[in-house]
Every structure is written in C-alpha cells, then in structure tokens.
Amino acid sequence: MEVAELYEDLKKRVQQFNMFVTDNTQLSDYTSIHEQKFILQVVIAGAYYPNYFVQREIDEDLASRELSGLNHRTTVMVRNLPPYSFLYYKQLQSLFRQCGQVKAIFFESSRAYVEFYKTSQDSAVLPEVMLALILAQQGSALELSVYPMEQIEKCVGSRPVSHMKYARVNVDFQSQSVFPVGVVSSTLEPDKLPPNRLFVVSVTEVVDVGHFWGFQADEASLEKQRQLTGEINMRTLHPITLSLYPNLLCLAPYSEINNQSLYYRAKILHMRGNTVEVFFLDFGNTAAVPCNTLRELPSDLLHHPFQAQEFQITEMRPSAESVIFGNQWSSRARQRFMALVKDHSVIVSLYSILNGIMRVQLLISGETTNKSLADIFVEEGHAVIAEESFDSKQNNETLVSLYKDIQTGMYVPNAISSSWKDRKKEEKELIDCLLSHFSKSRTLYSRTKIRLHGPNSPHKMLFHSLNATIYCKMVCIDRSSVNAMALNENPHYKHQRMMVSGTVSVSASGNQILLRDTTLMPDIPGLSAIVTMLFTPIMELRTNEEKTCYTGALCGLGWNSQTQEGLPPEHDIEMAFDVKFDVEDITEINALRVAINRLACEGPSGTLHLGSDRIGQLQEDCRERLKSLFTKSPPREAVTPVYYDKAGKWNQVDPSLKVDITEVRAGNTRGFLQLHPVILLN
C-alpha cells in the first residue's frame, strides 16, 4: 500500500512539468523490458551522485589457488577444521542442508570445499552458494562437535595414522563414496578426451548464447550410443520404488520421430506435480515426462561414461548492446545463435576443460571456408572479444602438452607408479576403518566444539570509493542489501564494475564506510566514467603529457578561485579512464545533458508550454542518445588506466590550450537535475 501511495504521489509531482504517466505503460517484449531496466539503473545512478564505487581487482591466480581450482559458482570454502576432518562430513552436510543439496565435500589441510548440485543449466552463481555465504553473516558461527584426537588414533591399533590428519579426501554424495585424492582440483583424464582437439559435435540443447550441450558425432561415438541404447531397451525394466528427488539417476523415455519411445539414462532436474523434468545423460537434451514412466537405472549401466558434454565458446562476451537489450544476451543474439547451432552438427576446436565444461572455438561452415562463431558475433555487434580466464589458460597449456605427447607417442596410459597406488589404497583402508568405527560404535563426541571460519569465497566482490578522500577506507555493504554477498563471476574482465549507493555512512572510528540501498550497475566497459561525466556538475578533463588523448577527469563542483581548492573537495571524483574517449564522446555526453535539461527546465521553452507529443519526442530523444552513448560501434578501445599525478587538483588546464566551456543551465528545476559548466579540452 505504501508503494502504491508513493507511485501515485510521484505521478502527481511530475505533472508539475506537464508530464503525465499513462496507465498502459506495462512492457511485454523481452527487449523493451531490459532496455527500461537499464535506463532506470542509469537514472538511479544519477540520483545517487556522487556515491559511486568500483570493484577492486581480484588476483585470479591467488583466488584460484585459494579455492583449489574448484568452481566458484558452485563451491564455498570453510576453514579451521579439526584434524581428521573427513570424519565430520555428515555434520558439515547437515550444516549446509538449509542452503541446498550438497553434491560433494573436498577436504584439504584444515579447509573444506562444499560443492552444491547445479539446480539450473545456466552458468551463473548458484543461489545455494549465496545462501551459504549469508550463513557467515549470521550471529553465531558454524560449529562441529569433535572426537578426542587420542581416541581417533587409538581405534586403528598399531597402524600409523597421523599422516591422515590433514589428508586430501573427497566425499561424493552421489556415489556415497569417501576416498583419498592426489589433488583436490579436477584434473584431465586423457582416456576421456576426444582423439583429436578438432572434432564434430551434435548440438542438442542450447542453454544460452555460447553455452550448449551436445555429444561427439564421430562414427565411433555414435556406435557406442547405439550399442548402449540397444542394451538398455533389451532388458526388463522396473519402476522406481523409492521417492523421487532432484539429481536422482534413472531411465526415462524419449519419443523418437516415429513416436516410438525408447529408454535412455537420465537425471531428474525438477519435480513438477505428476511430471518431472529430466536431463538425458548421453545426449544433453531435456524433456518433461510423467513420473510413472521412470524406471530404475541398473548399477552395471553406470560403468559406461556419460556421453553428453557441456560446451562454452571461448574468447567472447556480450557487447554493451547485448547487455542493455537483454541483461546478458539480447533476443536477437539468442535467435541468431539458435539458428546457427541448434540441432546442427558443428566443428569445434578444444581449448580447455574447466569444471567438466569443454571450452571450445566453434566453427561455422561457409561456402569457401570455416568461420569462427565468435568472429561472426563480433562482426554483427552481439559480442566483443574477451580474454580467457587464468584457469582456462593454464588448462590450455596442459592440454596442448598432453595432445603433443599423445601424437608423438610419449604419453603412457595409466603411468602411475605402483607405490603411489599402494599408498592411496592404504589411505582408503584407514579412512574406511575410521568411518566404520565411529559410525557403528556409540562413541560420544567430546564436549569440545570447533568453531569454523566461513563459509566464504575468494571471489567475493570488494569495492573502493571513486572519491579520493575516502579511497583507502574499507567499504562494507549492509547485510540486508541484495549485493552484500555478490561474487565476481569473471575476474579476468579487468574493466571497472560500478556500484552506486543510496546511503553512505562512516563508522565511529572513521575507518569504514557502510553502504545501503545499493545498485550494481551493468557490466559494461567504460560505464563508470560515462555515468560520472553525465551527472557531474563540473568536469575537468585530464590528458597525457603529449596532449594527444584524454586519460581521465576530475569531477565535482569546481574550485575556489582564490584557494584553488575543490568546492567541497570531499565530494570530488578523480577518474582514470579504462576505455578510450575522444572529442566525439565528450560532445555526445554534453548533448545528452542538454537533452535532459530540456525536460527539466521552466521558462518559455519549458515543458509547461509544450504539448504531450513534443514532450514524448524529447523523452524519446533522451532515451536514444543514452543508448547510443553506451552502444558505440565499434566499441571503445580498452586502455590501461593512467592516474593523474596531481590527483584532486583543479584548474590544471594548460593555458596554451584552447578551452571551450559549454554551459547548460536548468534554472529553477524544483529539485530535478541541474547541470552546470563542463570544461572541454580541444
């Protein structure tokens, strides 16, 4: 009711400017909805000037090592685990059950990595991960009840066990197995690799642009599919007797073109009343089937590796146009991608394998030659070239070396020393012995409780202020904010990601800044600079020493002509550009400022004297100028930020340079946007 009242109040207020909100403003199509969302985000940024913050850069190498190379979109980390921590895996699973279904727990030293099942096919950070991170913000820390260490070591008799205190152990809840591992992070399995890095894939399911499922379509792989399908459908299949749940492996029917239903290996994704959505593990497609048609999956059929494979296209990311008109990918980009790959056989070149996903270059067959899909999308404005992540580059080096060894005959399959195998076998026996002893006996936990540190993630977003006076202060986001637990999904993107805050307060000690009512702006290179220049009252551009290009800008209320200090300096923003801006860009920014003023000024040219059609034209002009400012073609070139040596100092313009001052005044705007002089350098 309060929101409804506020909405009506705002409608009445804008009527003072002869602007009337129509009742039929509900947007329906995909593009318009996301375009409107983007414009509202920019409006929020303008309203909250100068409460601007940018994301701190993450050290990819360090973050990867800290998470042991695991997937930060599905995994969180807890620290301070006691010795023989694998004994408490059920306790850990119980602690995280409130967040979601735990797929696996990896123990390494005094840390545990908790991995959740993927609840959707997309590649975004799981909600389960966000919920787990929120646990760390609660009042009480997570605790484990532990056994006395002497009791643990006593139960194995005379066998040495102390080397297992901080052993690397993997607990797989799907297979209900606990086993020692050499390293925690996933490694390449040469026997499961394609014979060649260049191979054919039959695309069965498109998740998003550049992200799809399929299976290898060479004759050997297709023959495996036929044999497995025949083996399954020759058997007598039994209905599932236990309760159905997500991630349960089963056999599910699929209707072929001739309406003949055959059974295939599948996994339950979602429960929907009397039907379930299943994922076919050997083909990669999904379907909704009645619950009563599912059949048990015989255990011996699990020995065959699943044939479906997940793929992502390398070295491209959404362009600004795709982000604005579709959050990540526009409907045009999605339709184009579907037309090129869905239900097609395509050629791919394997670049790396990350978290079980093959990252590939996809080639589209042309009349004369094969062309990279990434190049096609860049040419058509859907995408821009992007650098691969640290982990992907590292994995690529390993893959290239491995394929070289295979081709030259240097690779020896299963070349693992017998001593290493014996050691792992002994460790497995000790793990089983300890788990069996403490599960069967009535041994009580000691009264000791260990407080865990976390859960946390090295990919958690950290921010710093664009304001030089508080740049070094720690920035904290209010716990109730939707962005309090935001993760940096793409730390290899080095441009500045912007956040604006409605309320900024300083701690009693003066060392911390607390942000409330935050908005994380779209991930577009150069956005923070454009927004700041668009809404700053006064701007002084910075140039390189040769005066050949702009390197940044000082934004604020200008300076005192006598003291040369800012007015007031604590609100000044010193920016270093991370993309290249030219005179045309600055001119376009000023033109948009002028267009906004036309809608917010009084006098003979004010909106009070204009008809609704003219006001609509002015509004549409603002919208088009705003969109074109961010969707420049070709995209602005990325540059390394160059920080001005006299940061925060006004009136640094070289007198020998001609200075144009474009002054746009809004007059009495009754609280609406008021724009002031902007200094432009020729």
Protein Blocks (a to p, Z undefined) as FASTA:
>chain_A
ZZmmmmmmmmmmmmmnopacdfklccfbfklmmmmmmmmmmmmmmmmpccbcddddddfk
lmmmmnnopafklcccdehiaehklmmmmmmmmmmmmnoccfbdcdehjbccdddddfbf
bfbdcfklmmmmmmmmmmbdcddddddfklmmmmnojacfklmmmaccdddfklopacdd
fbfbdcddfklpcfbfbdcdddfbdfbghiacdddfbfklmmmmmmmmmmmmmpccdddf
bdcdehiacddddddfkopacddddddfbdehjaccdddfknopacdddfklpccddfkl
mmpccfbdcdddehiacdfklmmmnomacfklmmmmmmmmgopacddddfbdcehiacdd
dddddfkbccdfklmmmmnopaccddddfklmmmmmmmmmmmmmmmnopacghiacfklm
mmmmmmmmmmmmmmmmmmmmmcdcdfbdcddeddddfkbccdddfbfklmmpccdddfkl
mklmcccfblmbmbdcddddfbdcddfkopaccdehiadddddehklmmmmmmmgmbdcd
dddfkopacfbdcddebjafklopacdfklpccdddfbdcdfklmmmmmmmmmmmmmmmc
gcjklmklpcfklmmmmmmmmmmmmmmmmmcccddddddddddfkghiahkacfkbccdd
ddddebjnehpacdddddddZZ
